[in-house]
Amino acid sequence: MNAMTTPRRALVIIDVQQQYFDGLLEIQYPPHTESLPKIVQAVDAAAAAGIPVVAVQHSSGSGAPVFDPDSPEFELHPEIAGRASADWKHLTKSYGSVFAGTDLAEWLREREVDTVTLVGYMTNNCVLASAVEAEYAGFAIEVLSDATGAIHLTNDAGSADARTVHETLMALLNSNWAAVIDTSGWVAAVEAGTAVAGSDLGSSAAAGAERNRAS
């Protein structure tokens, strides 16, 4: 998309469900006490600008230990549910990506959307998967760094705290898959009708090599 072209945006709210506000999957960084208000800020800005909004909920099926559609944890957080309007698109997904197994791409194309802004949870799962699949689907992606969040991870392959996970994935996404910006910057871009500039793999690699030499 040309930098001078006004983006035709949609805001996709990924899985801002009660499951992420307590218990095993509670968002750790940025903490949900900080990221949720940023998500709300983005939702309010989208409404003011007439940007289409999509609210996504993840389901693992009835009886599942997490994301059980019959459980209270499946429900959208009240701050999001209370802002929903008849114009919003609501969808349920069963994969990490918001595009996989849903009609979202078709719905966006019908509205001539070319740029999808992602907020919500988790950075290390559904935000990442959605940003990557968007390349094949043909959409530019924006990710709001302070309106998303990650959890601590440890497994046989290694370990990383939530801040490391989140900040590393923001840098990775901005190097190729998405334009990463904070919510205030995004709101300003929306109001100005301008695109958000991300980096690219070559520039990121060059800057990374220089930083490594300097250290």
C-alpha positions in Angstrom: 0.0 0.0 0.0 1.4 3.4 -1.0 2.3 5.5 2.0 0.1 8.3 0.7 -3.0 6.2 0.4 -5.5 6.4 3.1 -5.9 2.9 4.7 -9.3 1.3 4.7 -9.1 -0.2 8.2 -11.0 -2.7 10.3 -10.3 -3.2 14.0 -10.2 -6.9 15.0 -10.5 -7.5 18.8 -8.9 -10.9 19.4 -10.2 -13.1 22.2 -10.6 -10.4 24.9 -12.4 -13.1 26.9 -12.6 -13.7 30.7 -10.2 -16.6 30.3 -7.3 -14.2 30.0 -8.0 -12.2 33.2 -7.4 -14.9 35.8 -6.0 -18.3 36.3 -3.5 -20.2 34.2 -3.7 -18.0 31.0 -3.8 -14.6 32.8 -2.0 -12.1 30.6 1.2 -11.0 32.2 2.9 -8.4 30.0 1.8 -5.8 29.4 -0.5 -6.6 32.3 -4.2 -6.7 31.4 -4.8 -3.8 33.8 -2.8 -1.7 31.4 -3.6 -3.4 28.0 -7.4 -3.6 28.5 -7.8 0.2 28.7 -5.7 0.6 25.5 -7.9 -1.9 23.8 -10.9 0.1 24.9 -9.3 3.3 23.6 -8.8 1.7 20.2 -12.4 0.5 20.1 -13.7 3.9 21.0 -11.4 5.5 18.3 -12.6 3.0 15.7 -16.3 3.8 16.6 -15.6 7.5 16.3 -14.0 7.1 12.9 -16.5 4.7 11.5 -14.0 1.9 11.3 -15.6 -1.6 11.1 -15.1 -3.7 14.2 -14.8 -7.4 14.6 -15.0 -9.2 18.0 -13.5 -12.7 18.0 -13.9 -15.4 20.6 -12.0 -18.6 20.8 -13.7 -21.9 21.4 -12.1 -25.2 22.2 -15.4 -27.0 22.4 -17.9 -27.9 25.1 -16.2 -29.5 28.1 -12.7 -28.3 27.2 -10.5 -27.2 30.1 -10.1 -23.7 28.6 -12.3 -21.7 26.2 -15.3 -23.9 26.9 -18.1 -22.0 25.1 -20.5 -23.0 27.9 -18.3 -21.4 30.6 -18.2 -17.9 32.0 -14.5 -17.7 30.9 -15.6 -17.8 27.3 -17.5 -14.5 27.5 -16.1 -11.2 26.3 -14.8 -8.9 29.0 -17.6 -6.5 30.1 -15.6 -3.5 28.9 -15.8 -4.9 25.4 -19.2 -6.5 25.5 -20.7 -3.3 26.8 -19.4 -1.4 23.7 -20.7 -3.9 21.1 -23.1 -2.5 18.6 -25.3 -4.0 15.9 -22.7 -3.0 13.3 -20.0 -5.2 14.8 -19.2 -8.6 13.3 -19.0 -11.4 15.9 -17.2 -14.6 15.1 -16.0 -17.7 16.9 -12.8 -19.4 15.9 -11.1 -22.7 16.7 -7.6 -22.0 15.4 -5.0 -19.5 16.4 -5.5 -17.3 13.3 -8.7 -15.2 13.0 -8.8 -16.0 9.3 -8.5 -19.8 9.6 -11.9 -21.5 9.3 -13.9 -18.3 9.4 -15.5 -16.0 6.8 -13.5 -12.9 8.1 -11.4 -12.4 4.9 -14.5 -12.4 2.7 -16.4 -10.0 5.1 -13.4 -7.6 5.0 -13.1 -7.7 1.2 -16.8 -7.0 0.8 -16.2 -3.8 2.8 -13.0 -3.0 0.7 -10.8 -3.2 3.8 -7.1 -3.4 3.0 -5.6 -2.9 6.5 -6.5 -4.9 9.6 -5.6 -3.6 13.1 -5.1 -6.3 15.7 -5.6 -5.9 19.4 -6.2 -8.5 22.1 -4.7 -11.7 23.3 -2.3 -13.5 23.1 0.7 -11.9 21.4 2.4 -15.3 21.4 -0.4 -17.2 19.9 -3.4 -15.7 18.1 -2.0 -12.3 17.4 1.1 -13.9 15.8 -0.9 -16.4 13.8 -3.3 -13.8 12.5 -0.6 -11.4 11.4 1.3 -14.2 9.6 -1.8 -15.6 7.7 -2.8 -12.1 6.7 0.1 -12.0 4.2 -1.4 -14.8 2.2 -4.9 -13.3 2.6 -3.7 -10.0 1.1 -4.2 -7.6 4.0 -1.8 -5.2 5.6 -1.6 -5.7 9.3 -1.2 -3.2 12.2 -0.5 -4.5 15.7 -1.0 -2.2 18.7 1.9 -3.1 21.0 0.3 -1.8 24.3 -3.1 -3.3 23.4 -1.9 -6.9 23.2 -0.2 -9.1 25.8 1.7 -12.3 26.4 2.3 -14.9 29.2 5.4 -16.5 30.7 6.4 -19.6 28.7 8.5 -22.7 29.7 8.8 -26.0 27.9 11.3 -28.5 26.6 12.6 -26.0 24.0 13.4 -23.2 26.5 11.9 -20.5 28.7 11.0 -16.8 28.4 9.2 -14.4 30.7 6.2 -12.6 29.3 8.0 -9.3 28.7 10.7 -11.0 26.7 8.1 -12.9 24.7 6.0 -9.8 24.0 8.9 -7.5 23.1 10.7 -10.1 21.0 7.5 -10.8 19.0 6.7 -7.1 18.5 10.2 -6.7 17.0 9.7 -9.8 14.9 6.3 -8.7 13.6 7.5 -5.2 12.8 10.4 -6.6 10.8 8.2 -8.2 8.2 4.6 -9.2 9.1 3.1 -6.0 10.5 3.4 -2.4 11.3 3.7 -2.2 15.1 2.7 1.0 16.9 1.3 2.0 20.3 -2.4 2.9 20.7 -1.9 6.6 21.0 0.1 6.7 17.7 -2.5 4.6 16.0 -5.3 6.9 17.1 -3.4 9.8 15.7 -2.9 7.9 12.4 -6.6 7.1 12.2 -7.5 10.8 12.8 -5.0 11.9 10.2 -6.1 9.2 7.7 -2.5 8.0 7.3 -0.8 4.6 7.2 1.4 3.3 9.9 5.0 2.6 8.7 6.6 -0.7 9.8 10.2 -1.7 9.3 11.4 -4.4 6.8 13.6 -7.5 7.1 16.7 -5.9 5.5 16.6 -2.7 7.6 15.9 -4.7 10.8 18.8 -7.1 10.0 21.2 -4.2 9.3 20.2 -2.4 12.5 20.4 -5.6 14.5 23.9 -6.3 13.2 25.1 -2.8 14.0 23.6 -3.0 17.5 25.4 -6.4 18.0 28.7 -4.9 16.9 28.3 -1.9 19.2 27.7 -4.2 22.2 
